[in-house]
Amino acid sequence: MSLTDAGCKNAKCAEGRAFQRHADSGGLYLEIVRTGAKLWRWKYRYAGKEKRLALGSYPEISLARARADRDAARERLKAGTDPSGARREARNAIMLESEAAFENVARRWFVDWSAGKAERHTGYTLRRLEDEVFPLIGARHVRGLDAPAFVRMAKGIEARGAADVARRVLHCRGQIMRYAVAHGLATRNPVADVKPGDILKARQQVNFARIGVEELPELMRKIASYPGSTSTRIALQLMALTFVRTNELIGARWQEFDLDAAEWRVPVERTKSRREHFVPLSRQAVEALRCLQVAHGGAERCTGAALLFPGQRDRSKPMSNNTLLQALGRMGYRGRMTGHGFRGVASTALNEAGYRPDVIEAQLAHVEENRVRAAYNHARYVEERRELMQQWADYLDAVRQEDNVIPIRRQVLRAAA
C-alpha cells in the first residue's frame, strides 16, 4: 500500500522503538526515528549488494518530490551508474569548488606561510587580504582568475594613493596563486605574467627624517631634560644608545635582557632579518634600564614576558611608535627626526670615526646575503661591537655635556684596532 500526504504527516515512531519505516513503492520508504525526524530513503541493489540512498527529510521534501527523485535515481541505476556514488561525486565537486575559492585558498596558504614569522608582519598581511582582496575576488574560483583581474585591483589601490600597498598585495597574490598551482587547484599563476613596474608607477625612494651629526649635542640635552613620562624619556635614550629598529625597542620584553652580562638578544620572531640580533649594552644603557625598572616598581616586577614599554591604555600591548614621534615633535624635531633616524645618525658618525664597515653593519643588523658569512661575522665581531657600543655611549655623554660640538673624529670615539 502506497503512502499518502496525510499518512506522511501523521506517521509516528512507535513507543519503545528506535525507528520505524513506512513503505511507499519501488523501494521508497519514510523512516521515522524516535526524535520525530522523518527521513526519505530509497532501497536498491547495485553490483549484487543492497544499498540505500538518502533523499532528504519530510516535509522539506514532499512525497511527490521524493517519488520524482527516486525515479531519477532509478534511471541512473538502469544506465549502470550507482546513484549513491554519483551523489557523492557531485557533493565532492561542489566542495572542491568551494575550497578553490580564492579566499579559502588564501587562508590555507596563510597558515603555511605564516609559520615561524613575526606576528606583527603576518597580521599586516592578513589584514591587507581581508581589506583589499577578499571583498573583490574572494568568492571567485582560482582557475577563473586572470591577469587583468589582478591588474585592476592593484591599479585601484594605487589610485587612492597607496602604491606601496598595491605592490605588496600584488606580490602576496602571486604567492597565493603559486600555492594554488602547487596544490592542483589552478593550472597556472596569472600574476607571474605581471611585474609591478609594468602597471604601477615607479616607487619613490623614502628616506627616514634624521638630523645631522652636528645636531646630536642639542638633541641629547633635550632628551635628558624631557618633561614627559619617564618611560618615553628612557625609550629615547635607549634608541640613541642602541640604535636598534624602533619596533625592536618598543616591543622588547625583560626576558631578552641580561643586565649583569650587559647583553640584549632580540629574538628571531621580532627581527627584520629573521635572525637573533645581539646588542651589547653600554654602561649607560644598563643604567637606563635599571632606572626603568625602578620606574616600574622594582626589578622583581620586570621579569619574564613583561614589556619594557607597555602602552598607557592597554598595558598588554607595546608603546606606540607615535609616542616617540610625538615626543620628538614636542622637542622641536617634528618632521626632522624619527626613531629610525637614530640608526642613520649612528651609522654616519661611526663610519666617519673610522670603525670597520662590517662591524657597523653587523651592529645595525643589516641583512647579510651569505648566511655562512653572516654567522661567522657575528661571532668574529662580538668584542669589537662591545667596544663600539661603549665608545658610542661615551661619545653621546660627552657631546651632551659640552657647550660646543665635539668633532666626531676626536679620540672620545676611536676606531677599533
N, C-alpha and C positions, 0 to 999 in steps of 0.2 A: 504494500500500500504506500503510495507516494505522500510526501509531506504537503501541507498547506501553509499559507501565511499565518493563519490563526494558530495552527499547530506549532509552528516555529516560535511564535510569540509566547504561547502558553507552556511550552516544553520546560520541564524542570528535571533536575537530577534527584533520583530517589534518595530518601534519607538513609544515611549509613553507607552510601556508595561513593567512591572517588570520582566516578564519571558515569555517564550513561549516553548511549548512542541511539539516535533516531534516524533510521534509514530512509532515503528518498528513492532513487532509482539509478541504475547504471553505475553503481559503486559509490554514489554520493551519499553522505550522511552528515548529520548535525550532531556534534559531540558537546554535551553539556557537562561541565565539571562542577565540583562541589561548591566552588566560589560563586557560581552563577554565570560564568562566562560561557558563551555559545560559539563554537568554532566549526567552520566548514572543513570537511576532509573528503578527498576522493581516493578510493582504494582501487589499485590497478596492479597488473603484473607486467614486469619488464625483464627480459632475459631469464625467465623462469623463476623470478623472485617477486614476492608480494611487496608492494611499496605503497606509500601514502603521500599525497600532495596537499599541502595546506593552501586553502583558497580564501582565507580571511575570516573575520568574525561577523556574527549576526548581531544587530540589524544593519551594521555598516555595509555588509554585503547581503543583499536581499536574496530570497530564494531563486528568483528569476536570474539574477546575476550569477549566482553560484552554479546554476544549471548551464548557463552560457559558458562560463569558464571551464566547467567540466567537459563540455562538448569540444571546446577549443583544444584542451589538453588531450582529449581522445584522438583528435585529428593528428596532433603531433606524434602521438603514440603509433598510429597507423602508418605514419611516414617513417617510422623506425627511430624516432628520437625519444629519449627518456624525458618526460615533462619536468621531473624534478631537477635533472641535470641542466636542462635549458634554463629553468628559473634561476638556478644557482649561478650559471654563467652570466646571465643578464644582470643579476644583482652585483656580481663581481665587477662587471664592466662599468656599472653606474658608480660603484665605489672607487674604481680606478680613476674614472673621470673626475670625481670629487677630490681624490688625493692629488691629482695632477693639476689642480687649480694653482695659479701662481702663488697665492698666499700660503697654501698648505705646503707647497714645495719650499718656499722661502723659509717657513718656520722650521721645517725639517733641516734645511741647510744651516740655519742659525744655531740649532742645538749642537751640530757637529763642529761648526766653525768657531763658536764662542768658547769651546772648552779650553781652559788654561789662559784665556785672555783677560785683561783688566775689565772689571765690571763697568767702570765708567765708559770705556770705549765701546763695549758691546751694547751698553744701554743706549748710547747715542745712535748706534747703527740700527737697532730695533725700532727706536722712535722715528727715525727717518723713514723706514719702510712703512710703518703704521700711518705716518702723517702724509707722506708724499706718494707712495706707490700703491698700497693695498686699496685705497678708495677708488683708484682709477683702473687697475688691471688685476686686482687680487682674485676676482672670481673667474678670470679667463684661463682656459687650458694653456699650458706652456707650449704645446705643439702649435697652437693657433697664433702665437705672438710673433711678430716680425720686426725687423729693424725700425721701420717708421713709427711703430708704437712706442718704442723706447726713445727715439729721437724727439717725438712730440712732447713726451713727458720731460725730458732733460731741457728742452728749449723753454717749456712753460715755467720750470723752476728758475732758469736763468733770467727770464723776462721780469720776474719780480725782484731781481737784484740779488739772488742767492747763487751766484755762479759756482762758488766752491762746493756748495751743497749739491748742485747739479752734477758736478764731476764725481763726487763721492757716491752719489746714488747710482750714476751710470756704471761706475766700477763695481759696485755691490751687485747690481742686477746682472752684470756679466758673470760674476761668480755663481749666482743662483742658477742661471741658465746652464752654465757649465756643469753644475751639480745635477741638474735635471737630465742632461745628456748622459752623464756618467751612470745614472740610475735607471736608464731606459725609459724615462718619461717624456723625452723630446729627442728628435733626431739631429738637431743642430742648434748652435748657440748664435742667434742673430746679432747679439751685441758685439760679437767678435768682428763683425763687419764695420763697426762704427768706432772711430777713435775720437776722444773728446775734442781734439784740435780740429776735426772735420766739421763739427757742428756748434762748438761753443767758442766764445771769444777768448783770446789769449789771456792767460792768467797774469795779473799784475803782481810783481814782487812786493810782498808785505814785510816791512821791517818794524820790529817792535821799538817803540819810542824809548830812547835812553839818553841820559846826559853824557857829556864828555868827562874824561878822567879828571880834568881840571876842576870840575864842579863837585867832586867827591867830598872835599872837606866840609862844605856847607851842608850837603845832604846828610852826612854822618852826624853833624851837630844837631840838625833839625830832628833826626830820628831819636837821638839821645834825649832830647827835651820834648818829645812828642807828648801833648797833653791828653791824648785819648787813652783808650784802655791799655793796661799793661800787656795783655796778650798780643794786641796789634803791634805795640812798640817792639816787643821781643821778636815777633814774627819778621818784622822789617830788619831788625838787627841780624837775625839768622839768615835772611835772604842775602844780605850783604856779605856775611862771613862765609857762607857755604856755597853760594851761587848755584843752588840746585834749581830744578824746574819748580814753578810755583805750586803745581798740583802735588808734587812730591813733598813739599814742606807742609802745606795746609792739610794734607791727608795723612801726615805722619802719626804713628802710634808709639807709645812708650816702649813697647816690646822690641822695637827696632834699634834701640839705643843701648850702649854700654858706656855709661859716663865714666866709670873707673878706667876703662881702656881707651876712652876718648874716641869712640867709633860709632858710626851710624851706618847701618846697612839697609838700604831701601830695597824691599823685596821685589822679586821678579814681576809680580802682578801689578805693581804700581809704577813701573818704569817704562819709558817710551821704547827703549832698546830691547825690552823683554829679557834683560839680564839683571842680576842683582847689582846695585850700584853702591860701591864702598865710598864713604865720606869720612876722612879723618877729621876729627874735631879739634880745633884750636883751644887753647886755654880760655879764650874769650867766649867761644861757642859753648863750652861746658858751663862756664859761669852763667851765661844767659839761660841755659836750660835749667840750671839749679834755681835760678830766680823764678823761672816759670813754674817749677814745682812748688815753691813757696806760695806763689800767687794762686795755685790750685788747691792749697790746703795742706801741702806737705808731700814728701816723696812717697809715703805709703799709699797715697791716692793716685799716684802717677805710675801705674804699672800695667802690664798686660796690654790689652787692646784699647785702653783708654786713649782718646785723641789728645794730641798736644794742644790743638787749637779748635775746640768744639764751637759750633755756631751758637749765637746768642739765643735764637728762638728754639732751635732743635739741637740739643747737645749730643744727639746720636749721630749728627752729620757734621762734616768739617766746616770750618770758617769759609766764607765765600771769597773767591778771588777779588770780587768787587770791594771787599773790606779793605784790602791793601791798596787798591787803586784809589779809593776814596780818601784814605789816609795820606797818600802821596799828593792827592789833589789839594787837601787842606794845607799841606806844607808848601804849596806853590808849584807843584810839578805836574799839574793836570796836562795831559797830552804830551808831556816831555819825558816821563819816566814810568815804567811798568815793573811788575815783579820780574818778568823775563829780562828786563833791561839790566838787572844786576849781573846777569851772565855775560852780556856783551861788554859791560864796563870791565869786569874782571878779566875776560879774555884779552881785551885790548891792552890793559895795564900789564898783565903778566907776560904777554908776548913782547911788549916794549921793554920790559925789565930783563929780558934775555932768558926766560925759562924755556926749556925744550918744548916745542910744539906738541910732541907726542904725549908728554906728561900733562900738559894743559888740556888736550883733547880727552885724555883718559878721565881727568877730573870733571870735565864738563859732561861726561857720559855720552859723547857723540858716538854714533854707531860705527863700529869698525867692520868693514865688509868681510874681512878674513877672520872667521871666528877663532881659529887656532892662534893667529897672531894676537887677537884681542885678549884671549885668556893669558897668553904669555906676557903681554904688556901689562895686564892688570897686576900680575904677581911681581913683575920686574920693577914697576914704578911705585909700589906702595910707600917705601921710605921717602922717595922724592916727593910724593904727593903729601905726605905728612909735613915735610919741611915747607913745601909750597904753601899749604893752608895756614901754618903757624905764622909764616912771614907775611902772608897776605893780611891776616888779622892784626899783626903788629903794625903793618903799614896803615890800616884803617884807623887804628888807635892814634897813630902819630899825626895823620892829616887832620883828624878831628880836633886835636889839641893845639895845632899850630895856627897862628894868625894868617900866615901866608901859605900858598900852595907849595907842597914839597915835591920837587921834581921826582917823577916816577923812577928815574934811574939812580936815585940816591941809595946808599947802602942799606937803608932800612929794609929794602926789598932786594936781596942779592940773588943772582942766578944760582941754580944748583950746579955743583961741580960735575 
